[in-house]
Amino acid sequence: MPIELLADHPLLVPVVSGWHFDEWSDRYPGSTRAAWTAELAGRCERDQLPITFVALVDSEAVGSASLVVCDMDTRPELSPWLAAVYVLPAFRRRGIATALVTHALAQARRFGDRHLYLWTDSAASLYRRLGWHPLGEEPYKGKTVLVMVCDLQT
């Protein structure tokens, strides 16, 4: 399954941002689909952050993951972050999220990062299995989330 830069597939930006909007916009009151599309369009770098990857199955986009400078405005001291890991429901439990995360980790290593952070309220077991460690739970955007770190030097 290829994982490619979203920058190489600009026509997918509205599709992928639609997934993200549908999944997470309830945490950002007043946000719009257009604003999410504009933000994702800004995450389409090739050799620096922010960068977004898409997983393709038979040339169809089925998942995404991003690397961003900061994904948690209450923790600006932590950087960079894995963000927006999403797989279409019909394609879950096929290893696509694992492949996306593994690809993002390799890219962060290539950029020379020592650590990568994320927050989750639903997928901690996936990230633990992939070598991430909890930093702690805290309230964020109306939910209790777990902040995690991955040491990229191991």
C-alpha positions in Angstrom: 0.0 0.0 0.0 1.6 3.2 -1.1 1.9 6.2 1.3 2.4 9.4 -0.6 2.6 13.1 0.1 -0.7 14.9 0.0 1.3 17.6 -1.8 1.4 15.2 -4.8 -2.4 14.8 -4.8 -3.8 18.3 -4.3 -7.2 17.3 -5.5 -7.5 15.1 -2.4 -7.2 18.1 0.0 -11.0 18.7 0.2 -11.6 15.0 0.5 -9.1 14.5 3.4 -10.1 17.7 5.1 -13.7 16.5 4.9 -12.8 13.4 6.8 -11.0 15.4 9.5 -13.9 17.9 9.7 -16.4 15.2 10.2 -14.3 13.4 12.8 -13.0 16.3 14.9 -14.8 19.5 14.2 -17.1 19.1 17.3 -14.0 20.0 19.4 -13.5 23.3 17.6 -16.9 25.2 17.9 -17.5 27.7 15.1 -15.0 26.0 12.7 -16.1 25.5 9.1 -15.3 22.9 6.5 -13.7 25.6 4.3 -11.4 26.6 7.2 -10.4 23.0 7.7 -9.7 22.7 4.0 -7.5 25.8 4.0 -5.6 24.6 7.0 -4.9 21.2 5.4 -3.8 22.9 2.2 -1.2 24.6 4.4 0.0 21.2 5.6 1.2 20.2 2.1 4.9 20.8 2.4 7.4 18.3 0.9 10.6 18.6 2.9 9.6 20.4 6.1 6.7 20.8 8.5 3.8 20.8 8.2 3.6 17.8 6.0 0.7 15.3 5.3 0.7 11.8 4.0 -2.1 9.8 2.4 -2.5 6.0 2.3 -3.7 4.8 -1.0 -5.5 1.5 -1.8 -6.1 0.9 -5.5 -5.4 4.6 -6.1 -8.1 5.6 -3.6 -7.2 7.7 -0.6 -8.1 5.7 2.6 -6.2 7.4 5.4 -4.0 10.3 6.4 -1.4 11.4 8.9 0.4 14.7 9.4 3.5 16.0 11.1 3.0 19.5 12.5 5.0 21.9 14.7 2.3 22.1 17.4 -1.0 20.2 17.7 -1.9 21.2 21.2 -2.1 24.9 22.0 -1.8 24.2 25.7 1.6 22.5 25.2 3.5 24.8 22.9 6.8 23.7 24.5 6.4 20.2 22.8 7.4 19.8 19.2 6.9 18.3 16.6 3.6 16.4 16.7 2.0 13.5 14.9 -1.5 14.7 14.0 -4.7 13.9 12.1 -4.1 10.1 11.9 -7.3 8.9 10.3 -8.4 5.9 8.3 -11.8 5.5 6.6 -14.0 3.2 8.7 -14.3 0.6 5.9 -10.5 0.2 5.8 -9.8 0.0 9.5 -8.2 -3.0 11.2 -6.0 -3.6 8.1 -2.8 -2.1 9.4 -3.2 1.2 7.5 -3.0 3.4 10.7 0.2 1.5 11.7 1.7 2.0 8.2 0.9 5.7 8.3 2.3 6.2 11.8 5.4 4.2 10.9 5.9 6.3 7.7 5.5 9.5 9.7 8.0 8.4 12.3 10.6 7.6 9.6 10.0 11.0 8.1 10.5 12.7 11.5 13.7 10.8 11.9 14.8 12.0 8.4 14.1 15.6 9.5 16.4 15.0 12.5 13.8 15.1 15.2 14.6 13.5 18.5 11.1 13.1 19.8 7.6 13.2 18.4 4.4 13.9 20.4 0.7 13.2 20.0 -2.5 13.4 21.9 -5.3 10.9 21.7 -8.5 10.1 23.4 -9.3 6.9 21.6 -6.2 5.1 20.2 -3.7 4.9 23.1 -3.4 1.1 22.7 -2.3 1.5 19.1 0.3 4.0 19.9 1.6 2.0 22.9 2.0 -1.0 20.6 4.0 1.1 18.3 6.5 2.2 21.0 4.9 5.5 22.2 5.0 6.3 25.9 2.4 8.3 28.0 3.4 11.7 29.3 0.1 12.1 31.1 -3.6 12.8 30.8 -5.0 16.3 30.7 -8.2 18.1 29.7 -8.2 19.3 26.1 -11.0 20.5 23.8 -13.7 19.2 26.2 -12.2 15.7 26.7 -9.5 14.1 28.7 -6.7 13.2 26.4 -3.5 11.3 26.8 -0.3 13.1 25.7 2.3 10.6 24.4 5.9 10.8 23.2 8.0 8.6 20.9 11.8 8.6 21.2 13.0 8.7 17.6 16.5 7.7 18.6 15.7 4.1 19.6 
